[in-house]
């Protein structure tokens, strides 16, 4: 009855089977037959030519993408609550060799074209101020909110006008797509996204994320940066196997739909306690310390999220029969 993080969920059977199947001799360092399939397979999913690099973590995927977009003297525009700002231990600055995260606000941890333009309008175009080179948005956001294709496209238009790269931290990209009911293409490259950190670990993967580039020039730079950062696994076929297994039969989407459905059960039980609309697999509640203790005494595990709030996260393997007891306990508070 653990609802504190989808990172704690088990790997799904399709992934484990794929890892076992990949346990044969092959070429090392990404030259194997499974890694060689990634570009074409993800290209089918997105309906365009892509370059895909497997990564061992979401932090690695985000940071290598941003390092490919932004020089050490540049800046990356992101939300004040973004994961790259608050939960990656300074890794973006480390991997970019000093690029500055330029923080702005927005409801639901979302950026908007107006807030981005307003912020950029305060900057002078001279050597005494850091100049922006990229924008990073999170899908779904740290408040569990989802950008629609139109909202991404509006930010993409700002990026293009100002010659900035657009990165999407898609740690819960699958949950966002499941909520929107759109194609992956509509909310990424067609909306102006240059690079996507496509999250699989939270959604049933074990140790692999996909860094998807919609611009080949960025992928070329990223390959060198991945090696220099010590992230080029010699037996990368085991990472590639996981990604391919999640795409087969749309396992990634089915898993996300299960998690989203569980979050909706909790949202219905929470009612007026909701802090944010539930659009993916995270639920933020208003609870007193006593109420939180009451839930924990019944065996439910979750994060305290600031004063008087709790965060509940439903994982890919938590079907309705697992989530319903917590929904009932919330409704009974």
C-alpha positions in Angstrom: 0.0 0.0 0.0 2.8 2.3 -1.0 1.9 5.5 -2.8 4.9 7.6 -2.2 6.6 7.2 -5.6 6.2 5.4 -8.9 10.0 4.9 -8.8 9.4 2.3 -6.1 7.2 0.2 -8.4 8.5 -3.1 -9.8 9.6 -3.6 -13.4 6.8 -4.9 -15.6 7.0 -8.5 -16.9 7.6 -7.5 -20.5 10.8 -5.6 -19.4 12.1 -8.5 -17.4 11.5 -11.0 -20.2 13.3 -8.7 -22.6 16.3 -8.4 -20.4 16.6 -12.2 -20.2 16.2 -12.5 -23.9 19.0 -9.9 -24.4 21.4 -12.0 -22.3 23.6 -13.2 -25.2 26.9 -12.1 -26.6 26.7 -9.0 -28.8 28.7 -5.9 -29.7 29.4 -3.4 -26.9 28.9 0.3 -26.3 25.6 0.7 -28.2 26.7 -1.1 -31.4 24.5 -4.1 -30.6 21.5 -5.2 -32.7 18.9 -3.9 -30.1 20.4 -0.4 -29.8 20.5 -0.3 -33.6 16.8 -0.7 -33.7 15.9 2.3 -31.5 15.9 5.1 -34.1 13.6 3.2 -36.4 11.3 2.0 -33.7 10.9 5.4 -32.0 10.6 6.9 -35.5 7.5 4.8 -36.0 6.0 5.9 -32.7 6.6 9.6 -33.5 6.0 9.5 -37.2 9.3 11.2 -38.0 13.1 10.7 -38.2 14.6 10.6 -34.7 17.9 9.8 -33.0 17.5 7.9 -29.7 20.1 7.4 -27.0 19.4 5.1 -24.0 20.2 6.6 -20.7 20.4 5.0 -17.2 18.3 7.7 -15.4 16.0 10.6 -16.0 18.6 13.0 -14.6 21.2 11.8 -17.1 18.7 12.1 -20.0 17.7 15.7 -19.0 21.3 16.9 -18.4 22.8 15.5 -21.6 19.9 17.0 -23.6 20.4 20.4 -22.0 24.2 20.2 -22.4 23.7 19.6 -26.1 21.6 22.7 -26.3 23.3 25.2 -24.0 26.9 26.3 -23.7 28.5 26.8 -20.3 28.0 30.6 -20.5 24.3 30.3 -21.4 21.0 30.0 -19.6 18.1 27.5 -19.5 14.6 28.9 -18.8 12.6 26.6 -16.5 9.9 26.7 -13.8 10.9 27.5 -10.3 9.6 24.1 -9.2 11.1 22.1 -12.1 12.8 18.8 -11.3 16.0 20.0 -12.9 16.1 22.9 -10.4 15.0 21.2 -7.2 15.7 17.4 -7.5 18.7 16.8 -9.5 21.5 17.8 -7.1 23.0 20.5 -9.4 23.5 17.9 -12.2 22.3 20.3 -15.0 24.9 22.8 -14.0 27.5 20.1 -13.7 26.9 18.5 -17.1 26.5 21.8 -18.9 29.8 23.0 -17.2 28.1 25.9 -15.5 25.0 27.0 -17.5 22.5 28.9 -15.4 19.0 27.8 -14.7 16.8 30.8 -15.2 13.7 30.4 -12.9 10.2 31.7 -13.6 6.8 31.1 -12.0 3.5 29.7 -13.3 0.4 28.1 -11.9 0.6 24.3 -11.6 4.3 24.4 -12.2 3.6 25.2 -15.9 5.3 27.8 -18.0 3.3 30.0 -20.4 4.4 32.0 -23.5 3.5 35.2 -21.7 5.6 34.5 -18.6 8.5 33.4 -20.7 8.3 36.5 -22.9 8.0 38.8 -19.9 11.0 37.3 -18.3 13.1 37.3 -21.4 12.1 40.9 -22.0 13.9 41.9 -18.8 17.3 40.7 -20.1 19.8 42.9 -21.8 21.6 41.6 -24.9 25.1 42.2 -23.6 28.0 40.3 -22.0 27.1 41.4 -18.5 24.0 39.1 -18.4 23.5 35.4 -19.0 21.8 34.9 -22.3 19.2 32.1 -22.7 19.8 29.2 -25.0 17.0 26.8 -24.2 13.7 26.3 -22.5 12.8 23.2 -20.5 9.3 22.2 -19.6 8.1 19.2 -17.6 5.4 16.8 -18.9 3.6 16.1 -16.6 4.7 18.9 -14.3 5.8 18.7 -10.7 2.2 19.5 -9.7 0.8 16.7 -11.9 -0.4 19.1 -14.5 -0.3 18.3 -18.3 0.6 20.6 -21.2 -1.8 20.3 -24.1 -0.4 20.2 -27.7 -1.5 23.8 -28.2 0.2 24.9 -25.0 3.4 23.3 -26.0 3.1 24.7 -29.5 2.7 28.2 -28.1 5.9 27.8 -26.1 7.6 26.3 -29.1 6.7 29.4 -31.1 8.5 31.6 -28.5 11.5 29.3 -28.6 11.7 29.5 -32.4 11.2 33.3 -32.4 14.1 33.7 -30.0 16.3 30.9 -31.5 16.1 28.8 -28.3 16.1 25.1 -28.0 13.0 23.4 -26.4 13.5 20.5 -24.1 10.8 18.4 -22.6 11.4 16.5 -19.3 9.0 13.6 -19.9 9.6 11.6 -16.8 5.8 11.0 -16.9 5.3 11.6 -20.6 3.3 8.4 -20.9 0.9 9.5 -18.3 0.5 12.9 -20.0 -0.2 11.2 -23.4 -2.7 8.8 -21.8 -4.5 11.8 -20.3 -4.5 13.9 -23.5 -5.5 11.1 -25.8 -3.2 12.6 -28.5 -0.4 11.1 -30.4 3.2 11.4 -29.1 4.0 13.5 -32.2 1.3 16.1 -31.5 2.7 17.1 -28.1 6.4 17.0 -29.1 8.1 17.7 -32.5 5.0 19.0 -34.2 4.7 21.5 -31.3 8.3 22.5 -31.6 10.1 20.2 -29.1 13.7 19.5 -30.0 14.6 16.9 -27.4 12.5 14.7 -25.2 13.6 12.8 -22.1 11.1 10.0 -22.5 10.6 8.4 -19.1 10.2 4.6 -18.8 11.5 3.8 -15.3 8.5 5.3 -13.4 6.2 3.5 -15.9 7.4 -0.1 -15.5 10.9 0.1 -16.8 13.9 -1.0 -14.7 16.9 1.0 -15.5 16.5 2.7 -18.9 15.2 6.0 -20.2 15.1 7.2 -23.8 16.6 10.5 -24.9 14.8 11.3 -28.1 16.2 13.9 -30.4 14.1 15.5 -33.2 17.2 17.4 -34.4 20.1 15.2 -35.6 22.7 17.9 -34.9 21.9 17.7 -31.2 22.2 13.9 -31.1 25.7 14.0 -32.6 26.9 16.3 -29.8 25.0 14.3 -27.2 26.7 11.0 -28.1 30.1 12.5 -27.2 28.8 14.1 -24.1 27.2 10.8 -23.0 30.6 9.1 -23.2 32.5 11.9 -21.5 30.0 11.9 -18.7 30.6 8.2 -18.0 27.1 7.2 -19.1 27.9 5.0 -22.1 27.1 1.6 -20.8 29.3 -1.2 -22.3 26.3 -3.6 -22.3 23.8 -1.1 -23.5 21.8 -3.8 -25.2 20.1 -4.4 -21.8 18.9 -0.8 -21.7 17.7 -0.9 -25.4 15.9 -4.2 -24.7 13.8 -2.5 -22.0 12.8 0.4 -24.2 11.8 -1.8 -27.1 9.8 -4.0 -24.8 7.9 -1.1 -23.5 7.0 0.1 -27.0 5.9 -3.3 -28.2 2.1 -3.7 -27.9 2.0 -0.2 -26.4 2.9 -1.5 -23.0 4.1 2.1 -22.1 0.6 3.5 -22.8 -1.3 0.7 -21.1 0.7 1.0 -18.0 0.2 4.8 -17.9 -3.6 4.4 -18.3 -3.7 2.0 -15.3 -1.8 4.5 -13.2 -4.0 7.4 -14.3 -7.2 5.5 -13.6 -6.1 4.8 -10.1 -5.3 8.5 -9.6 -8.8 9.4 -10.7 -10.2 7.1 -8.1 -8.3 8.9 -5.4 -9.3 12.3 -6.9 -13.0 11.4 -6.7 -12.6 10.4 -3.0 -10.6 13.5 -2.2 -13.1 16.0 -3.5 -12.4 19.5 -2.1 -9.2 18.3 -0.6 -7.5 18.4 -4.0 -4.7 21.0 -4.3 -4.4 20.6 -8.1 -6.6 19.1 -10.8 -5.5 15.4 -11.3 -4.3 15.0 -14.9 -1.8 12.2 -14.6 -0.9 9.8 -11.8 -0.1 12.2 -9.0 -2.7 13.4 -6.4 -2.0 16.3 -4.1 -4.2 16.5 -1.0 -4.9 18.9 1.8 -4.6 16.9 5.0 -3.8 17.8 8.6 -1.0 16.1 10.5 -3.6 14.0 12.4 -5.3 12.9 9.2 -2.0 12.0 7.6 -1.2 9.9 10.7 -4.6 8.2 10.5 -3.9 7.1 6.9 -0.4 5.9 7.8 -1.8 3.9 10.8 -3.9 2.0 8.2 -0.7 1.1 6.3 -0.7 3.7 3.5 2.6 5.2 2.6 3.1 8.6 0.9 5.1 11.8 1.0 4.3 14.9 3.1 4.3 17.7 0.6 4.8 20.9 2.6 2.7 22.1 5.4 -0.8 20.5 5.4 -0.3 18.6 2.1 0.4 15.1 1.0 1.4 13.7 -2.4 0.1 10.3 -3.5 1.4 8.6 -6.6 -0.3 5.7 -8.3 2.1 3.2 -10.1 1.5 1.2 -13.3 0.8 -2.0 -11.3 -1.7 -0.5 -8.9 -5.1 -1.5 -10.3 -8.5 -0.4 -8.9 -8.6 -3.2 -6.3 -5.3 -1.9 -4.8 -6.2 1.8 -4.9 -9.8 1.5 -3.7 -8.9 0.9 0.0 -7.0 4.2 0.0 -9.8 6.0 -1.7 -12.2 4.8 1.0 -9.8 5.8 3.7 -9.5 9.3 2.3 -13.3 9.6 1.9 -13.7 8.6 5.6 -11.4 11.3 7.0 
